[in-house]
Amino acid sequence: MRTSLPLASVNIRTYNSEKTLGKTLDSVRKQSYQNIEIVVSDGYSKDRSVEIAKKYKARVNYAQKLGDARYKNYEKSKGKYILSLDSDQVLDSSVIESCVMLCEEKKFDAVTISEKSLVGSGTLLEKLIAYDKWVIDQSKDADADFGTACPRFFRKKLFDSLKWPEGLAVFDDTILYKELLKNGAKVAYLSEHSVRHHEVSSWIVFFKKFIRYGKGYPNAFKSQPSTIAAHSLPRRSYFSKAALSKPHYFLGLLLLYLVKGLAAGTGVISYFIENLLVSLRRWLVNIGDAPYYWVLEKELRGSKSVLDVGCGSNSPLLKIRKNFYSEGVDVFGPSIKESKKAKIHDKYKVGDILNISRFFKPKSFDSVIALDVIEHFDKKEGLKLMDYLENIAKKKVIIFTPFGFTQQHPSDGNPFQKHKSGWYIEDFKKRGYTVYGMRGFRFIRGEYATIRYKPWFFWGTVSSMSQFLVYNYPKVAYQLLAVKNINL
């Protein structure tokens, strides 16, 4: 196949997918159409998924929600066409070639591809899922509301003008499909070649899978109520001639739908319970952190300008009364982008904060703050950073950091989140800082300041109440708030 043909971007979303991802990527590499790139969005897998993806020269990005992963893959793709693939699927060898030809020669905008099951253990569940896919393929019911078949291959430019659904774990593909049809997209159906699924063989695993889907249902329903409600009904294809051609399997399809419904319903209930607990936890965290915000606001009183060094995406300045001009600087561009959305600062700078003296003149801000920052550097770099902070500040420097070394790994695709050093009361006192204790007793909290013990509510309450004790006794606190008044 000539490389002058248009580039096709294969988009794959992964999470702990090491068991099947290699087979998926093998099937991509063995395509008759060779002008292909692979773009993978990983949900912070704990297994070898990312390692396997990179072995196949995939470009990897990170996102937690499936819908957000789809968008990131689209954003990173360079191809004229996009094929959206799951990490447990394999392609017949001519799938991409056939889809490209349908779009190039017959001017289709998208292609729905026949989907079939790979039956491994031969269990009843696998056979029922395989029959379910066969019935769908026979009916080719591609209605956006009541149908089931959904396109996987698209012209990339179709998405350029769409408003992408954000934060969805399920139904993101259905919602996008409906929007594409509204915009007049011409969709073909490819029957000659298929996408083949590795199916689950255990009813327990199947049930858990649909519990996860159920947890994502409420957010999807808010986005497109009528479409999601229609898709919650039994498949229209279940009542076709193909489905009724094998009566014993037809009853199995109804059993399949019943189990899906029970699992999804359990997931919906879990969603509301978890959100209630999250609200309770947030309330408790706010109580525990109230002294921190109060002290921060008190110390910044009288400042007309504040520099937030290592501002991140969610600076504590968002939680206090802000009556001063502020600038935020951070090395991680996506965090700056999120902070801009929240309108936390008046101005921003993306750059390495160890070069901060190049960006800002001496005594150019009344106060300089570095909150949860200094521990991300080794000791030598951290001391150098403190010199810079004290040089830029006219009146005050405020530093917030864990007491001692606390293990913390990178998260949310931000490699700079890793902790490299531990800081102690004497590190600050010998430089003229006053040190306060924050976030309760040290033994209660762990990585990312999370509560170590269960039940969470009890230990979270103990942590919040102990804040009033550790404020003046920082030796037992989880974090230190160090404040230095600069003598001009």
N, C-alpha and C positions, 0 to 999 in steps of 0.2 A: 504494500500500500504506500503510495507516495506521501512524503511528509508535507507536500504542498497542500494536501487536503486539510480542512479546518481542524483545529485542535479541539478535542473533547476532554472535558474535565470530569473525572470520576470522583464524586463527593461521597465520603463514607463517614458515618458517625459511630464512634466506638466508646465503650465503657466495659472494662474487664473482659475483653473480647478475644483473648489470646487463643482460645480453643478453636475458633472458626476463622479468625481474621486472615491467617496465612492462606487458607483455601480460597477465601474471597479474593485476595490480592493475586494469587496464582491465576485465577480465572480472568482477571483483568489483564494481566501480562500476556496471556495466551490468546487475546483477541486477534481476529484477522485484521482489524483496524488498529494500526500501530501509533497513530499520532495522538497520544493520550498522555495526560498528566493525572496524578493522584493527589487529592487534597483530603486530609483526614482531620476531623474535629473530635477531640477526645474529651470525655467527661471526667478528667483527672483519675484515670484508671490506676488501680493498685497492683496490676499484674504487668505483663510484658507487652501490652497492646501497642504502646508508643514505639518501643524498641522494634517490634515486628514491622510496624508501618514505615519506620525510617529505613529498615533493611530493603524495602521495596521502593526507596527514593521518594516516599510520600512527603509532602509538605504538611506539617502538623500545626494545628492551632488548638485552642482549648475553650470549651463552653460546657456548662452544666446541664442546661435544658436542651432537649432535642430540637425545639424550634430555633433557639439561639444558635445551636451548632449548625443547623441548615443555613442560617443567614451568614455565619462566619465563613462557611465553606464557599458559599456563593461569592462573598466579598473577596476571598483569596483566589478564586478561580480565574484563570487567564483565557480559558477556552471560549469558542463561539457557542459551544453546546455544553450542557451539564447533564450528567447521569447521576441520579441520587440513589445510593445503594446502602443497604444495611450490612452490618459486619458479619451476619450469619447467612449471607446469600452468595451464590455463585452464578456466573453468567455462562450461557451457551456461547460458543466461540465467535459467532457472527452477530451477536446482539448489537454492539455499538456500530458496526458497519451498516447493518440494516437500518438502524435509527437515523444515522447520518444521511443515508441515501433517501429515506422518506422525506427528510426535511430539505435536503439540497435539491432533489429532483422533482418531488411532488409538492414542495412548498408547505409542508406541515410545520406547525410551530412547536408541537409537543407529541410525544409518543407514549401510549400506554402499552406496557409489555406484558405478555402472557406470563403468569406466575404459577409455578408448580412446586410440589414438595419433594424433598429428598427423604424417603422413609428409611430410617436406619435400623431400629430395633424391631419394627413391625408391630408395635403396640396398637391397641384400639385407638388411643388418642391420636397417634401419628396418622393412622388411616382416616380418621374422621377429619383431621385438618387437611389432609391431602384431598379428600373428597370435596371439602368445602372450597378449596382452590380450584378444583376441576369444574365445579358447578359455576363458579364465578367466571372462569375462562370460557365456558360454554355459552353463558348468557351475554358476556361482553357488556354488562350493564355499567356504563360509565357516567350515569347521571350524577351530578355533583352532590345532590341532596340524598336521594334514595338508592343510588347505585353503590357499587363497591370498588370497581376498577378505577385506578387512579394513575395518572401519568408519572413516569420516572425520568423521562428524557425531555429536555427543554432547550429552546434557544435561550441563551443567557439574557439577552436584551429584554425578554419578556418581563423579567423581574425588576428592571431598572426603575419603572414608574410605580411599582406596587408598594403599599405600606405593609411591611412585614409584621406578622403577629409576634409579639415579644413574650418571653417567659413561659412558653407553652411546652409541656412534656408530651402531649398527644394531640392528634388532629391538626397539627400545623400543615401537613401536606394536603389535607382535605380543604382547609380554609384557603390556602394558596391556589389550589385547583379551581375553586369556585370564583376567586378573583380573576384568574386568567380567562375563564370562560366569559365573565362579564366584559372583559376587554376584547372579546372576539377571537381568542386563540383557536386555531384549527388543529384538532387532535386526531392522530391516527391510532389504530390498534394493531400491534405486531403479534401475530399468532404463530408464525413459523419458528421463532426462536424464543427462549424463555429465560426468566430469572428464577433460580431454584433455591428454595429455603431449606436450611437445616432446621427441622422442627423439634420441639421438646417432646420427650416421651413420657414424662411424669406428670400426672394430674396435679400434684402438689406444686411443682415448678410452674405449670400452666396457670394455676390459681394465683400464685404469688405475682406472676407477670401481669395479670389483669387487675390485681390490687394496685400495682404501680400505675397502670393506666387510669384506674378510677381516681387516684389521688390527683391526677392532672386534669380530670374531667371538669371540675368547676371553673377553672381559668379558661379552658377552651369554650365552655358554654357561654361565659361572659362575652367572649370575642364574637361568636357567631351562633346565637341561641337556636335559630330555626334549623340550620344545617346540622349542628351537633345533636339536637333532639331527633332529627330524622335518621341520623346514623346510629342512634341508640336502639332503634327498632330492629327486629329480625331482618336479615338481609332480604331484599326483594327477590333475589335470585333463588332463595330457598323454596319459593313457590312456583318455580319454572318447571317445564317438562323434564329437564335434565335432572333436577333435584329429586323429582318424584319417580324417576326411572329405576331407582333402587330403594324400595320402601324401607328396608332395614337401616340403610345409611341415612335416609331422610330423618328417621327418628333420632339417629345419632347426631344429626345437625341441630335438632331442637335441644338435645342434651348439651351440646357444645355451647349453644346460645345461653342456656340456663346457667351453666357454670360460669361463663363469662359475665353474665349479669350479676350473679351473686358476688363474684370476686370484685367486679367494678363497684358495686354498691358498698361493699366492705371498704374499698379504697376511698370512696366519697366520704363515708362516715369518719374514716381515719383522718382524712384531710381536714375536716372541721374540728376534730378533737385536737390534732396537732397544731392547728392555727390558734386554738384557744390556749394551749399550753405555751405557744410562742409568745402570745400577747401577755400571758402571766409572767413569763420569763423576762420579757422586755420591761414590764412594769417593775419587776424586782431589780433588774440591772440598772434601770434609771434611778431607783432609790439609792442603790449602792454607789453609783457614779455621781450622784448629786453633789457631794462634797468636793469632788474633783473639779466639776464645772464651776462650782461656787468659788473655789480658790483661784482657778484660772481667770474667771471674770474679775475677781477682786484685784489680782496682781496686774491685770491689764488696764485697770481703771486709770485714767489720766494719760494713756498712750494715744497719740493721734495717728500713729502708723505702726503696723505690725508686719513682720516678715515671718511666714510660716514655712520653715525649712523641712523638706520631706513631707509635704502636706498630704500626700496620698489622695484617695478618692472621697474620704468622709472625715474631714478635719473636725476635731472637737469644737472649733470656732463656730460650727453650725449650731451648737447647743447653747451658746451664751448670747447675751445681748451685745451686739456688735455695733459700736458707735465710733469706729475708727476705720481708716483706710487700711487694706491688707493686700499683700501679694503672696502667692503660693509658688513654691518651686519644688519640683520632683523629677527624678530621672526616668520614671516610668510613664510614658505618654498616655496609655489608656486610663491611668488614675487621674491625670490632669483632665482628660476628656470628661470623666464622670464628675469631677469636682466642678468643672465649668457648667455642666447641666444643673447642678445643685446651686449654682451662683454663690458659692461660699466666699470667693475672693474677688477683688476688683481687677486684678491683673495676674497673669501666670507666666511662668518660665519653665521650660523643659530643659533639664541639664543635670550634670553630675554635681551633687552638692559639695563634693570635695574640691570643686573648682569655684565655689561660691564667691570667693574674693574677686574673681574676674567679672562677676555679674553685678555685684553691688559695692558701692563705695563705703569706706569707713564712716561710721556714725550716720548712716543714711536712714535708719529706722529707729523709732523710740524703743520698741521691744522686738526681740527676736525669739521665736519659739521653735523647739525641736521636740515634738511629741511622738514617742515610740519610734525613734530614729537612730539614736547613737549606738544602740545594741546591734545594728545591722552592719557595723564596721568593726574591724579589729581594734585593739586598744590604742595602738599608735595612731591609726587614722581617726579614731574617735577623739583623742586629745587634740589632734590637729584641727578637727572640725570645731571643737569648743573654742579654740583660739580665734577661728574665723567668726563664730557667732558673737563672741565678746568684742571683736573689733568692729563689727557692723552695727551693734546696738548702741544707742545713746544712753538709755536708761536702765534696761533690764534684759536678762536672758532667762528663759524658762525651759527646763529640760525635763521630760517625762520618760522613764525607762523602768523595766523590771529590776528588782533588787537581786543582784547576782545573775549568774548565767541561767537562762531558761531556754530549753530546746525549742526551736521553732523552724519548721520546714517551709519551703516556698508553697504558695497557694494561688489560685485564680490566675495561673499563668504568669505570675509575677516572681521572677527569680530573685528579686531583691528583698523578699520577705524573710529570708533566712537570717537567723541570729548568729553573730560571730563573736560576741564578747559579753561579759557580765560586768555590771557597774555597782559600786558599793558606796556607802554613805561617805567614807573618808575621801573617795575620789573627788567628791564635790566640795566637801567642807574645806579641804586644804586649798581650794581655789576661791574660797569666799562665798560659797553658796549656803543658803538655808535649806534644809531638807525636811520634807513632810512625807508621812506614810500614806499610801493610797491603796484602794481596792481590797481592803480587809486582810485577814491573816494569810501569810504566804503559803502555808501548807495546804490551803483549800484549793488553790488554783494551779493550772498547768499550762500547756501550750495554748497560745492565743487567748490567755487569761480565762480559759474555760474552767468550769467547776469540775474537779476531779472525781467527786464522790456522788453516790446515789443514796437516797432520793435527792434529785437536783434541787427541788424546792426547799428542802430543809437546809442543805448546805449553802445554797444561795442566800437564804435568809441569815444564816450564821455569818457568812462573808459580809453581807450588807451591814449587819448590826456591828460587826467588829471594826468597821471603818472608823467609827467614832473613838475607838481605843487606839488604833494604830496611827492616827493622824499625828500625834505628838510622840509616838514611839515607833519610828520608821524601821527599827531593827527587826520587827516582826511582821512588817508589811509586805505585800506582794510586789508593789511598785513604789517608786520614789518620784516625788515632784521636787526638783531642785530649782531654786530661784536665786539669781544673783543681781544685786543692784550695782550698776556700773557707776564708778566715780569718775566724772568727767574732769 
